[in-house]
Amino acid sequence: MTSARSGSNQLLEITPDEIRKNPDNPRMIFREEEMNELLESISEVGIQVPITVYEDRGYVILDGERRWRCSKRLNLPRVPCIVHPKPSKLENLLMMFNIHNVRVQWDIMPMAYKLGEIRGLLSKAKQDNSPKALSTITGVRMPTVKRCLELLELPQHYQDLLMEESKKPKGDQRITADLFIEINKAYNVVERYVPESLAKIHKSEFVDSMVDKYRSGTVGSVIAFRDLSKLARAELAGVEREEAIHAIKKLVHTPKYSVDDAFKDTVEAAYEKRDMLGKIESMAERLGEQKDLIRKSPELKQALAALGKRIDEVIG
């Protein structure tokens, strides 16, 4: 065994059987294909970055669980470890967040669970546990913290579903956190602009309906729910409020009725008209500003003449 001291930490060679995984590790998903890549690297060159542990009836991992798992598979006799003093529960969680802050981000549902634990510990200690405080002490960006806290508000069966999906290779994951984030955004916009459409519709019923549409293929992509937000703001596009309310209710209660169907039935033409008007007004303004250039350019004159004929044909 070799050892070296650096401040209060030690560098030791430890047998893998003396080490155990950390139950508070926010990295809860270990995909096989990712593990195999690391396994191959370690089998060729060994463990180049020491595992970080603390002593507690043996050693508990703070950083390096994948390296430790590979060492077990390869039956390595010893692994290099940096030994830290034993942290408190809160220190343990925060240390792992900060160790991994500059690396590839963890899967979001496991991260959400651990952020929830930190929030609970801060609350118990009567400390600030706001999203801003969580972002500051963990190093996780504020938008990610908010996304995680939204996921913790989901019914448990959806949280379990996201955990199961997270175990699959990324390309095979069908149900992701983005689905629930987009559905939640759409719900919030509907609730703000046309709350009447949600009368007698609980949020859980709304979410269940949208998830079912996505899983059945009635809604083809998670970003399709953004059109539902546009539908909820129908009045801003000049569409009668009642049309939007009727379409949203139909969307929730009719399984085969898609977001695209509802959008086309109500606001698509209105948004298209608004878009065209904006472009026409912008072009008219630009033409007025470029009179001299147009007069000097036969190509522009010809193009504008052709455009004028086309406009005459369209408007009759």
Order of alpha helices (4+ residues) and beta strands (2+ residues): beta-beta-beta-alpha-beta-beta-alpha-beta-alpha-alpha-alpha-alpha-alpha-alpha-alpha-alpha-alpha-alpha-alpha-alpha-alpha
